Amino acid sequence: MSEVSKKFKVFSNRTRLRILNLLKLSPMYVNFLSEVMKIYQSKLSHQLLILKQAKLVKAKKKGKVVTYSLHITNEYKTLFKLVSKSFLTEKVFIKDIEKAKKKLKRL
């Protein structure tokens, strides 16, 4: 697979897009993302690994807890800007942000 194809493939999965959308808010750990997105941790961890390998997210481990944060490299900036416009209009992305904001207020 060519490098260009790989870059586009990263953005072709709705779960990965939802993760990126949420990480725009703040760094988050897998349990938090799982609760907000209503997705099993194993599926989420797999998608986070793909995003990490693509260098779109960073992982920081503290004890047993891994916190993920958005890390858009220059090679993805333009593509990410284009894709993130859909975050403002699609219901699932809007709902994820609303849920996350409520949960973050309680922390």
DSSP file (Angstrom, degrees, kcal/mol; ACC not computed):
  #  RESIDUE AA STRUCTURE BP1 BP2  ACC     N-H-->O    O-->H-N    N-H-->O    O-->H-N    TCO  KAPPA ALPHA  PHI   PSI    X-CA   Y-CA   Z-CA
    1    1 A M              0   0    0      0, 0.0     2,-0.0     0, 0.0     0, 0.0   0.000 360.0 360.0 360.0 137.3    0.0    0.0    0.0
    2    2 A S     >  -     0   0    0      1,-0.1     4,-2.2     4,-0.0     5,-0.2  -0.290 360.0-112.3 -73.6 161.9    1.4    3.4   -0.9
    3    3 A E  H  > S+     0   0    0      1,-0.2     4,-2.1     2,-0.2     5,-0.1   0.881 118.4  53.1 -61.6 -39.5    2.0    6.1    1.8
    4    4 A V  H  > S+     0   0    0      1,-0.2     4,-2.1     2,-0.2    -1,-0.2   0.926 108.7  49.5 -62.9 -44.8   -0.8    8.3    0.4
    5    5 A S  H  > S+     0   0    0      1,-0.2     4,-2.4     2,-0.2    -2,-0.2   0.902 109.0  52.8 -60.5 -42.0   -3.2    5.3    0.7
    6    6 A K  H  X S+     0   0    0     -4,-2.2     4,-1.7     1,-0.2    -1,-0.2   0.904 107.6  51.7 -61.6 -41.7   -2.1    4.7    4.3
    7    7 A K  H  X S+     0   0    0     -4,-2.1     4,-0.8     1,-0.2    -1,-0.2   0.921 113.1  43.6 -62.9 -44.1   -2.8    8.3    5.3
    8    8 A F  H >< S+     0   0    0     -4,-2.1     3,-0.6     1,-0.2    -1,-0.2   0.861 108.0  60.0 -69.3 -34.6   -6.3    8.3    3.8
    9    9 A K  H >< S+     0   0    0     -4,-2.4     3,-1.7     1,-0.2     4,-0.3   0.866  96.3  61.2 -62.2 -36.4   -7.0    4.8    5.3
   10   10 A V  H >< S+     0   0    0     -4,-1.7     3,-0.6     1,-0.3    -1,-0.2   0.875 108.4  44.1 -57.2 -37.4   -6.4    6.2    8.8
   11   11 A F  T << S+     0   0    0     -4,-0.8    -1,-0.3    -3,-0.6    -2,-0.2   0.349  94.7  81.8 -89.9   5.9   -9.3    8.6    8.3
   12   12 A S  T <  S+     0   0    0     -3,-1.7     2,-0.5    -4,-0.2    -1,-0.2   0.509  73.6  83.4 -90.4  -3.6  -11.6    6.0    6.7
   13   13 A N    <>  -     0   0    0     -3,-0.6     4,-2.0    -4,-0.3     5,-0.2  -0.884  66.4-150.6-107.7 125.5  -12.8    4.5   10.0
   14   14 A R  H  > S+     0   0    0     -2,-0.5     4,-2.4     1,-0.2     5,-0.2   0.865  97.1  54.9 -62.0 -38.6  -15.6    6.2   11.9
   15   15 A T  H  > S+     0   0    0      1,-0.2     4,-2.2     2,-0.2    -1,-0.2   0.923 108.1  49.0 -62.4 -43.7  -14.4    5.0   15.3
   16   16 A R  H  > S+     0   0    0      1,-0.2     4,-2.4     2,-0.2    -1,-0.2   0.889 110.6  51.2 -63.0 -38.1  -11.0    6.6   14.7
   17   17 A L  H  X S+     0   0    0     -4,-2.0     4,-2.4     2,-0.2    -1,-0.2   0.894 108.7  51.2 -65.5 -39.1  -12.7    9.8   13.6
   18   18 A R  H  X S+     0   0    0     -4,-2.4     4,-2.2     2,-0.2    -2,-0.2   0.900 109.8  50.2 -64.2 -39.9  -14.7    9.8   16.8
   19   19 A I  H  X S+     0   0    0     -4,-2.2     4,-2.5     2,-0.2    -2,-0.2   0.943 111.1  48.2 -62.9 -48.0  -11.6    9.3   18.9
   20   20 A L  H  X S+     0   0    0     -4,-2.4     4,-0.8     1,-0.2    -2,-0.2   0.899 109.9  53.3 -59.8 -41.1   -9.8   12.2   17.1
   21   21 A N  H >< S+     0   0    0     -4,-2.4     3,-0.7     1,-0.2     4,-0.4   0.925 111.7  44.7 -59.4 -46.0  -12.8   14.4   17.6
   22   22 A L  H >X S+     0   0    0     -4,-2.2     3,-1.5     1,-0.2     4,-1.0   0.874 107.0  58.2 -68.3 -37.5  -12.9   13.7   21.4
   23   23 A L  H 3< S+     0   0    0     -4,-2.5    47,-0.6     1,-0.3    -1,-0.2   0.656  90.5  72.5 -71.0 -12.6   -9.2   14.2   21.8
   24   24 A K  T << S+     0   0    0     -4,-0.8    -1,-0.3    -3,-0.7    -2,-0.2   0.815  96.9  52.8 -65.7 -28.5   -9.5   17.7   20.4
   25   25 A L  T <4 S-     0   0    0     -3,-1.5    -2,-0.2    -4,-0.4    -1,-0.2   0.945 128.1 -50.1 -70.2 -50.8  -11.2   18.5   23.8
   26   26 A S     <  -     0   0    0     -4,-1.0    -1,-0.3    42,-0.1    42,-0.1  -0.964  69.5 -64.1-175.9 164.1   -8.4   17.2   26.0
   27   27 A P        -     0   0    0      0, 0.0     2,-0.3     0, 0.0    42,-0.2  -0.384  58.0-174.1 -61.4 145.7   -6.2   14.2   26.7
   28   28 A M  E     -A   68   0A   0     40,-2.6    40,-3.7    -2,-0.0     2,-0.2  -0.964  21.2-126.7-143.4 156.7   -8.3   11.1   27.7
   29   29 A Y  E  >  -A   67   0A   0     -2,-0.3     4,-2.3    38,-0.3     3,-0.3  -0.655  35.1-104.4-102.4 164.3   -7.8    7.6   28.9
   30   30 A V  H  > S+     0   0    0     36,-0.7     4,-3.0     1,-0.2     5,-0.2   0.877 117.5  53.6 -57.9 -44.8   -9.3    4.5   27.4
   31   31 A N  H  > S+     0   0    0      1,-0.2     4,-2.3     2,-0.2    -1,-0.2   0.911 110.1  48.5 -58.0 -42.3  -12.0    4.0   30.1
   32   32 A F  H  > S+     0   0    0     -3,-0.3     4,-2.3     2,-0.2     5,-0.2   0.949 113.5  45.7 -63.0 -49.5  -13.2    7.5   29.6
   33   33 A L  H  X S+     0   0    0     -4,-2.3     4,-2.9     1,-0.2     5,-0.2   0.904 111.7  53.5 -59.9 -41.6  -13.4    7.2   25.8
   34   34 A S  H  X>S+     0   0    0     -4,-3.0     4,-1.5    -5,-0.2     5,-1.2   0.905 110.0  46.8 -60.7 -43.7  -15.1    3.8   26.1
   35   35 A E  H  <5S+     0   0    0     -4,-2.3    -1,-0.2    -5,-0.2    -2,-0.2   0.915 116.0  44.3 -65.7 -43.7  -17.8    5.2   28.4
   36   36 A V  H  <5S+     0   0    0     -4,-2.3    -2,-0.2     1,-0.2    -1,-0.2   0.926 122.1  36.8 -67.2 -45.2  -18.4    8.2   26.2
   37   37 A M  H  <5S-     0   0    0     -4,-2.9    -1,-0.2    -5,-0.2    -2,-0.2   0.606  99.4-131.4 -86.5 -12.1  -18.4    6.3   22.9
   38   38 A K  T  <5 +     0   0    0     -4,-1.5     2,-0.4    -5,-0.2    -3,-0.2   0.949  61.5 134.9  57.6  50.9  -20.1    3.2   24.3
   39   39 A I      < -     0   0    0     -5,-1.2    -1,-0.2    -6,-0.2    -2,-0.1  -0.975  63.0-100.5-129.9 142.0  -17.5    0.9   22.7
   40   40 A Y     >  -     0   0    0     -2,-0.4     4,-2.2     1,-0.1     3,-0.2  -0.298  30.3-123.4 -60.0 144.6  -15.6   -2.0   24.2
   41   41 A Q  H  > S+     0   0    0      1,-0.2     4,-3.1     2,-0.2     5,-0.2   0.844 108.9  58.4 -59.5 -36.0  -12.1   -1.2   25.4
   42   42 A S  H  > S+     0   0    0      2,-0.2     4,-1.8     1,-0.2    -1,-0.2   0.920 108.7  44.2 -63.2 -43.3  -10.5   -3.8   23.2
   43   43 A K  H  > S+     0   0    0     -3,-0.2     4,-2.0     2,-0.2    -1,-0.2   0.913 115.4  49.2 -65.3 -42.4  -12.0   -2.3   20.0
   44   44 A L  H  X S+     0   0    0     -4,-2.2     4,-2.6     1,-0.2    -2,-0.2   0.909 108.8  52.0 -63.6 -44.2  -11.0    1.2   21.2
   45   45 A S  H  X S+     0   0    0     -4,-3.1     4,-2.1     1,-0.2    -1,-0.2   0.878 108.0  52.5 -61.7 -38.5   -7.5    0.1   22.1
   46   46 A H  H  X S+     0   0    0     -4,-1.8     4,-1.7    -5,-0.2    -1,-0.2   0.924 111.6  45.4 -63.2 -44.5   -7.0   -1.4   18.6
   47   47 A Q  H  X S+     0   0    0     -4,-2.0     4,-2.2     1,-0.2    -2,-0.2   0.872 111.2  53.0 -68.5 -36.6   -8.1    1.9   17.0
   48   48 A L  H  X S+     0   0    0     -4,-2.6     4,-2.6     2,-0.2    -1,-0.2   0.877 105.7  54.7 -65.1 -37.0   -5.9    3.9   19.3
   49   49 A L  H  X S+     0   0    0     -4,-2.1     4,-2.8     2,-0.2    -2,-0.2   0.917 107.9  49.0 -61.5 -43.3   -2.9    1.7   18.3
   50   50 A I  H  X S+     0   0    0     -4,-1.7     4,-1.8     2,-0.2    -2,-0.2   0.921 112.8  47.3 -62.4 -44.0   -3.6    2.5   14.6
   51   51 A L  H  <>S+     0   0    0     -4,-2.2     5,-2.9     2,-0.2     6,-1.0   0.870 112.5  50.2 -65.1 -36.6   -3.8    6.2   15.4
   52   52 A K  H ><5S+     0   0    0     -4,-2.6     3,-1.4     3,-0.2    -2,-0.2   0.919 109.1  50.6 -67.6 -43.9   -0.6    6.0   17.5
   53   53 A Q  H 3<5S+     0   0    0     -4,-2.8    -1,-0.2     1,-0.3    -2,-0.2   0.840 109.4  51.5 -62.5 -32.9    1.2    4.2   14.7
   54   54 A A  T 3<5S-     0   0    0     -4,-1.8    -1,-0.3    -5,-0.2    -2,-0.2   0.497 115.4-121.4 -80.4  -3.6    0.1    6.9   12.3
   55   55 A K  T < 5S+     0   0    0     -3,-1.4    18,-0.5    -4,-0.2    -3,-0.2   0.836  80.3 120.4  64.2  36.0    1.5    9.5   14.8
   56   56 A L  S   <S+     0   0    0     -5,-2.9    15,-3.4     1,-0.2     2,-0.3   0.629  75.2  31.9 -97.6 -20.2   -1.9   11.2   15.2
   57   57 A V  E     -B   70   0A   0     -6,-1.0     2,-0.4    13,-0.3    13,-0.2  -0.960  69.8-145.4-133.6 154.7   -2.1   10.5   18.9
   58   58 A K  E     -B   69   0A   0     11,-2.6    11,-2.2    -2,-0.3     2,-0.4  -0.901  11.5-145.6-114.9 148.3    0.5   10.2   21.7
   59   59 A A  E     -B   68   0A   0     -2,-0.4     2,-0.5     9,-0.2     9,-0.2  -0.949  10.6-170.4-115.3 134.8    0.2    7.9   24.6
   60   60 A K  E     -B   67   0A   0      7,-2.6     7,-2.9    -2,-0.4     2,-0.5  -0.980  11.2-152.9-126.5 119.1    1.5    8.8   28.1
   61   61 A K  E     +B   66   0A   0     -2,-0.5     2,-0.4     5,-0.2     5,-0.2  -0.782  16.9 175.1 -97.7 131.0    1.6    6.0   30.7
   62   62 A K  E >   -B   65   0A   0      3,-3.0     3,-1.7    -2,-0.5     2,-0.4  -0.907  69.6 -49.1-132.5 103.7    1.4    6.8   34.4
   63   63 A G  T 3  S-     0   0    0     -2,-0.4    -2,-0.0     1,-0.3     0, 0.0  -0.586 121.8 -23.8  68.3-124.3    1.3    3.7   36.4
   64   64 A K  T 3  S+     0   0    0     -2,-0.4     2,-0.5    -3,-0.1    -1,-0.3   0.527 120.8  92.7 -94.8  -7.9   -1.4    1.4   34.9
   65   65 A V  E <   - B   0  62A   0     -3,-1.7    -3,-3.0   -36,-0.0     2,-0.5  -0.747  57.5-161.1 -95.5 130.2   -3.3    4.3   33.2
   66   66 A V  E     - B   0  61A   0     -2,-0.5   -36,-0.7    -5,-0.2     2,-0.5  -0.942   6.1-159.9-109.4 125.1   -2.5    5.4   29.7
   67   67 A T  E     -AB  29  60A   0     -7,-2.9    -7,-2.6    -2,-0.5     2,-0.4  -0.890   5.8-153.3-105.8 132.8   -3.6    8.8   28.6
   68   68 A Y  E     -AB  28  59A   0    -40,-3.7   -40,-2.6    -2,-0.5     2,-0.3  -0.843  13.4-178.3-107.3 141.1   -4.0    9.6   24.9
   69   69 A S  E     - B   0  58A   0    -11,-2.2   -11,-2.6    -2,-0.4     2,-0.2  -0.958  34.1 -96.4-135.7 156.0   -3.7   13.0   23.4
   70   70 A L  E     + B   0  57A   0    -47,-0.6   -13,-0.3    -2,-0.3     2,-0.2  -0.472  38.5 173.1 -70.4 136.7   -4.0   14.5   19.9
   71   71 A H        -     0   0    0    -15,-3.4     2,-0.7    -2,-0.2    -1,-0.0  -0.665   7.2-174.0-147.8  85.2   -0.7   14.9   18.1
   72   72 A I        -     0   0    0     -2,-0.2   -16,-0.2     2,-0.0     2,-0.1  -0.738  14.0-150.3 -88.6 114.9   -1.3   15.9   14.5
   73   73 A T    >>  -     0   0    0     -2,-0.7     3,-1.7   -18,-0.5     4,-1.0  -0.354  29.9-102.0 -78.2 164.1    2.0   16.0   12.6
   74   74 A N  H >> S+     0   0    0      1,-0.3     3,-0.5     2,-0.2     4,-0.5   0.842 119.6  62.5 -54.9 -37.0    2.6   18.3    9.7
   75   75 A E  H 34 S+     0   0    0      1,-0.2    -1,-0.3     2,-0.1     4,-0.2   0.737 113.1  35.4 -64.8 -20.7    2.0   15.6    7.1
   76   76 A Y  H <> S+     0   0    0     -3,-1.7     4,-3.1     2,-0.1     5,-0.3   0.512  89.5  96.4-107.4  -7.8   -1.6   15.2    8.4
   77   77 A K  H <X S+     0   0    0     -4,-1.0     4,-2.4    -3,-0.5     5,-0.2   0.896  87.5  42.6 -55.1 -50.2   -2.5   18.8    9.2
   78   78 A T  H  X S+     0   0    0     -4,-0.5     4,-2.0     1,-0.2    -1,-0.2   0.924 117.5  46.5 -64.5 -44.9   -4.3   19.7    6.0
   79   79 A L  H  > S+     0   0    0     -4,-0.2     4,-2.6     1,-0.2    -1,-0.2   0.900 112.0  51.5 -64.1 -40.9   -6.1   16.4    5.8
   80   80 A F  H  X S+     0   0    0     -4,-3.1     4,-2.9     2,-0.2    -2,-0.2   0.903 107.9  52.0 -64.1 -41.3   -7.1   16.6    9.5
   81   81 A K  H  X S+     0   0    0     -4,-2.4     4,-0.7    -5,-0.3    -1,-0.2   0.919 111.8  47.2 -59.4 -43.8   -8.5   20.1    9.0
   82   82 A L  H >< S+     0   0    0     -4,-2.0     3,-0.8     1,-0.2     4,-0.4   0.941 116.0  43.1 -63.1 -49.3  -10.6   18.9    6.1
   83   83 A V  H >< S+     0   0    0     -4,-2.6     3,-1.6     1,-0.2     4,-0.4   0.877 106.2  61.9 -66.2 -39.0  -11.9   15.8    8.0
   84   84 A S  H >< S+     0   0    0     -4,-2.9     3,-0.8     1,-0.3     4,-0.5   0.660  86.2  74.8 -68.3 -14.3  -12.6   17.7   11.2
   85   85 A K  G X< S+     0   0    0     -3,-0.8     3,-1.1    -4,-0.7     4,-0.4   0.846  90.0  58.9 -62.3 -32.3  -15.1   19.9    9.5
   86   86 A S  G X> S+     0   0    0     -3,-1.6     4,-2.2    -4,-0.4     3,-1.0   0.746  90.3  71.8 -68.8 -21.8  -17.5   17.0    9.6
   87   87 A F  G <4 S+     0   0    0     -3,-0.8    -1,-0.2    -4,-0.4    -2,-0.2   0.779  94.8  54.2 -62.7 -25.4  -17.2   16.9   13.4
   88   88 A L  G <4 S+     0   0    0     -3,-1.1    -1,-0.2    -4,-0.5    -2,-0.2   0.662 117.7  31.4 -83.4 -16.9  -19.2   20.1   13.5
   89   89 A T  T <4 S+     0   0    0     -3,-1.0     2,-0.4    -4,-0.4    -2,-0.2   0.698  93.4  88.7-117.0 -25.2  -22.2   18.8   11.5
   90   90 A E     X  -     0   0    0     -4,-2.2     4,-1.9     1,-0.1     3,-0.5  -0.636  68.7-137.0 -85.4 134.3  -22.6   15.0   12.1
   91   91 A K  H  > S+     0   0    0     -2,-0.4     4,-3.0     1,-0.2     5,-0.2   0.856  99.2  55.9 -57.1 -42.6  -24.8   14.1   15.1
   92   92 A V  H  > S+     0   0    0      1,-0.2     4,-2.1     2,-0.2    -1,-0.2   0.888 109.3  47.0 -62.7 -38.2  -22.6   11.3   16.5
   93   93 A F  H  > S+     0   0    0     -3,-0.5     4,-1.9     2,-0.2    -1,-0.2   0.897 113.4  48.5 -69.3 -39.9  -19.6   13.7   16.7
   94   94 A I  H  X S+     0   0    0     -4,-1.9     4,-2.3     2,-0.2    -2,-0.2   0.921 112.1  48.8 -65.3 -44.7  -21.7   16.4   18.4
   95   95 A K  H  X S+     0   0    0     -4,-3.0     4,-2.7     1,-0.2     5,-0.2   0.897 108.4  54.0 -63.4 -41.0  -23.2   13.9   20.9
   96   96 A D  H  X S+     0   0    0     -4,-2.1     4,-2.6    -5,-0.2    -1,-0.2   0.932 110.1  47.0 -58.4 -45.8  -19.8   12.5   21.8
   97   97 A I  H  X S+     0   0    0     -4,-1.9     4,-2.6     2,-0.2    -2,-0.2   0.916 111.4  50.8 -63.7 -43.8  -18.5   16.0   22.6
   98   98 A E  H  X S+     0   0    0     -4,-2.3     4,-1.9     2,-0.2    -1,-0.2   0.933 112.8  46.1 -59.9 -46.3  -21.6   16.8   24.6
   99   99 A K  H  X S+     0   0    0     -4,-2.7     4,-2.4     1,-0.2    -2,-0.2   0.922 113.3  49.5 -61.6 -45.2  -21.2   13.6   26.7
  100  100 A A  H  X S+     0   0    0     -4,-2.6     4,-2.9    -5,-0.2     5,-0.2   0.905 108.8  51.9 -63.4 -42.1  -17.5   14.1   27.2
  101  101 A K  H  X S+     0   0    0     -4,-2.6     4,-1.8     2,-0.2    -1,-0.2   0.908 110.5  48.9 -62.2 -41.6  -18.0   17.7   28.3
  102  102 A K  H  X S+     0   0    0     -4,-1.9     4,-1.2    -5,-0.2    -1,-0.2   0.922 113.7  46.2 -62.8 -44.2  -20.6   16.6   30.9
  103  103 A K  H  X S+     0   0    0     -4,-2.4     4,-0.7     1,-0.2     3,-0.3   0.892 110.6  52.8 -67.0 -39.2  -18.3   13.8   32.2
  104  104 A L  H >< S+     0   0    0     -4,-2.9     3,-0.6     1,-0.2    -1,-0.2   0.851 104.1  56.7 -65.4 -33.8  -15.2   16.2   32.3
  105  105 A K  H 3< S+     0   0    0     -4,-1.8    -1,-0.2     1,-0.2    -2,-0.2   0.850 104.8  53.3 -64.3 -33.3  -17.2   18.7   34.4
  106  106 A R  H 3<        0   0    0     -4,-1.2    -1,-0.2    -3,-0.3    -2,-0.2   0.652 360.0 360.0 -77.0 -15.4  -17.8   15.9   37.0
  107  107 A L    <<        0   0    0     -4,-0.7    -1,-0.2    -3,-0.6    -2,-0.2   0.488 360.0 360.0 -79.3 360.0  -14.2   15.1   37.3
